[in-house]
Amino acid sequence: MKRFEFSLGNILEYRKQNEQNIKQGYTALRQELANKENEMERLSTEKFNLMDVGELTVGRMQVQQRYLIELDRQIGEIKTESLELQNRVEMALQEVVQAQKERKVLEKLEEKQHLIYLQEVKHEEQKQLDEMGNRSKFAF
């Protein structure tokens, strides 16, 4: 009997590759989100440290005020970008889950087909053994 070959093997391989690509995209988005959060933390720390300046002159206070306003603007911008990225990460996670489901469906089908194949092989072997047993009875 010929060797087992899953009839949808090419599709299963495609789905595995597709799942890997989606996972890589998801990982990249998560990394980008982590970078944004780190940047926001860095700016917040910088803002906090800016408040702890010992030398206070009018000129220095004006520069400091403008810089604080700019830091607040940058922090707000990064928060907005982070929220958008968070939504994209959640959508990418849903895509990963869907791709995994699609792959698992085919893997279960492959497993079932393989079990059927093994049963057929066993049945064929038993049939051949029965034929050999019958031949030896009639040979004498």
One Martini backbone bead per residue (centre of mass of N, CA, C, O) as a GRO file, in nm:
protein
  140
    1MET     BB    1   0.100   0.035   0.018
    2LYS     BB    2   0.082   0.348   0.018
    3ARG     BB    3   0.171   0.633   0.133
    4PHE     BB    4   0.093   0.884   0.333
    5GLU     BB    5  -0.123   1.157   0.207
    6PHE     BB    6  -0.221   1.467   0.241
    7SER     BB    7  -0.452   1.632   0.049
    8LEU     BB    8  -0.402   1.927   0.224
    9GLY     BB    9  -0.093   1.997   0.261
   10ASN     BB   10  -0.055   2.269   0.115
   11ILE     BB   11  -0.260   2.427   0.282
   12LEU     BB   12  -0.131   2.377   0.554
   13GLU     BB   13   0.138   2.517   0.489
   14TYR     BB   14   0.016   2.789   0.426
   15ARG     BB   15  -0.113   2.833   0.708
   16LYS     BB   16   0.148   2.824   0.866
   17GLN     BB   17   0.285   3.061   0.724
   18ASN     BB   18   0.065   3.268   0.780
   19GLU     BB   19   0.083   3.252   1.086
   20GLN     BB   20   0.375   3.348   1.107
   21ASN     BB   21   0.332   3.625   0.976
   22ILE     BB   22   0.124   3.726   1.181
   23LYS     BB   23   0.305   3.697   1.431
   24GLN     BB   24   0.520   3.896   1.338
   25GLY     BB   25   0.334   4.140   1.324
   26TYR     BB   26   0.248   4.132   1.618
   27THR     BB   27   0.531   4.162   1.740
   28ALA     BB   28   0.595   4.435   1.610
   29LEU     BB   29   0.363   4.592   1.742
   30ARG     BB   30   0.444   4.539   2.035
   31GLN     BB   31   0.720   4.676   2.012
   32GLU     BB   32   0.616   4.953   1.930
   33LEU     BB   33   0.450   4.997   2.186
   34ALA     BB   34   0.685   4.975   2.385
   35ASN     BB   35   0.840   5.215   2.270
   36LYS     BB   36   0.625   5.428   2.329
   37GLU     BB   37   0.616   5.382   2.635
   38ASN     BB   38   0.913   5.451   2.683
   39GLU     BB   39   0.900   5.738   2.572
   40MET     BB   40   0.687   5.841   2.769
   41GLU     BB   41   0.854   5.785   3.023
   42ARG     BB   42   1.094   5.963   2.950
   43LEU     BB   43   0.934   6.232   2.930
   44SER     BB   44   0.820   6.226   3.218
   45THR     BB   45   1.094   6.228   3.358
   46GLU     BB   46   1.195   6.487   3.233
   47LYS     BB   47   0.971   6.664   3.347
   48PHE     BB   48   1.028   6.608   3.644
   49ASN     BB   49   1.332   6.702   3.638
   50LEU     BB   50   1.272   6.999   3.549
   51MET     BB   51   1.147   7.087   3.831
   52ASP     BB   52   1.457   7.035   3.955
   53VAL     BB   53   1.559   7.346   3.959
   54GLY     BB   54   1.766   7.576   4.117
   55GLU     BB   55   1.773   7.789   3.891
   56LEU     BB   56   1.589   8.111   3.904
   57THR     BB   57   1.489   8.272   3.621
   58VAL     BB   58   1.308   8.429   3.396
   59GLY     BB   59   1.435   8.303   3.145
   60ARG     BB   60   1.437   8.014   3.251
   61MET     BB   61   1.128   7.992   3.299
   62GLN     BB   62   1.044   8.036   3.004
   63VAL     BB   63   1.192   7.798   2.883
   64GLN     BB   64   1.067   7.587   3.066
   65GLN     BB   65   0.774   7.634   2.983
   66ARG     BB   66   0.807   7.566   2.682
   67TYR     BB   67   0.918   7.281   2.730
   68LEU     BB   68   0.673   7.171   2.884
   69ILE     BB   69   0.473   7.209   2.655
   70GLU     BB   70   0.622   7.023   2.458
   71LEU     BB   71   0.614   6.769   2.631
   72ASP     BB   72   0.306   6.752   2.648
   73ARG     BB   73   0.264   6.722   2.346
   74GLN     BB   74   0.431   6.464   2.308
   75ILE     BB   75   0.276   6.289   2.509
   76GLY     BB   76   0.001   6.314   2.369
   77GLU     BB   77   0.090   6.194   2.100
   78ILE     BB   78   0.183   5.920   2.212
   79LYS     BB   79  -0.087   5.837   2.332
   80THR     BB   80  -0.238   5.828   2.068
   81GLU     BB   81  -0.053   5.622   1.930
   82SER     BB   82  -0.092   5.400   2.145
   83LEU     BB   83  -0.393   5.356   2.106
   84GLU     BB   84  -0.374   5.274   1.812
   85LEU     BB   85  -0.178   5.040   1.858
   86GLN     BB   86  -0.357   4.879   2.048
   87ASN     BB   87  -0.572   4.820   1.836
   88ARG     BB   88  -0.380   4.674   1.640
   89VAL     BB   89  -0.297   4.451   1.836
   90GLU     BB   90  -0.579   4.331   1.879
   91MET     BB   91  -0.628   4.262   1.581
   92ALA     BB   92  -0.378   4.080   1.549
   93LEU     BB   93  -0.463   3.874   1.760
   94GLN     BB   94  -0.717   3.783   1.611
   95GLU     BB   95  -0.561   3.680   1.364
   96VAL     BB   96  -0.399   3.466   1.510
   97VAL     BB   97  -0.636   3.300   1.614
   98GLN     BB   98  -0.757   3.241   1.336
   99ALA     BB   99  -0.509   3.099   1.215
  100GLN     BB  100  -0.502   2.872   1.425
  101LYS     BB  101  -0.777   2.753   1.363
  102GLU     BB  102  -0.724   2.684   1.065
  103ARG     BB  103  -0.490   2.492   1.122
  104LYS     BB  104  -0.629   2.293   1.323
  105VAL     BB  105  -0.840   2.185   1.133
  106LEU     BB  106  -0.636   2.049   0.939
  107GLU     BB  107  -0.492   1.874   1.150
  108LYS     BB  108  -0.741   1.707   1.225
  109LEU     BB  109  -0.793   1.598   0.944
  110GLU     BB  110  -0.523   1.458   0.914
  111GLU     BB  111  -0.556   1.270   1.153
  112LYS     BB  112  -0.808   1.124   1.048
  113GLN     BB  113  -0.685   1.026   0.781
  114HIS     BB  114  -0.459   0.862   0.915
  115LEU     BB  115  -0.640   0.665   1.069
  116ILE     BB  116  -0.777   0.551   0.820
  117TYR     BB  117  -0.521   0.450   0.688
  118LEU     BB  118  -0.438   0.254   0.916
  119GLN     BB  119  -0.691   0.079   0.891
  120GLU     BB  120  -0.644  -0.004   0.597
  121VAL     BB  121  -0.373  -0.139   0.642
  122LYS     BB  122  -0.469  -0.346   0.846
  123HIS     BB  123  -0.681  -0.474   0.662
  124GLU     BB  124  -0.486  -0.556   0.435
  125GLU     BB  125  -0.304  -0.737   0.607
  126GLN     BB  126  -0.526  -0.931   0.697
  127LYS     BB  127  -0.604  -1.023   0.416
  128GLN     BB  128  -0.326  -1.143   0.343
  129LEU     BB  129  -0.314  -1.345   0.577
  130ASP     BB  130  -0.568  -1.500   0.500
  131GLU     BB  131  -0.470  -1.590   0.221
  132MET     BB  132  -0.222  -1.745   0.322
  133GLY     BB  133  -0.383  -1.940   0.501
  134ASN     BB  134  -0.559  -2.059   0.270
  135ARG     BB  135  -0.330  -2.169   0.091
  136SER     BB  136  -0.205  -2.369   0.297
  137LYS     BB  137  -0.457  -2.555   0.315
  138PHE     BB  138  -0.467  -2.621  -0.009
  139ALA     BB  139  -0.171  -2.735  -0.062
  140PHE     BB  140  -0.219  -3.036   0.075
   0.00000   0.00000   0.00000
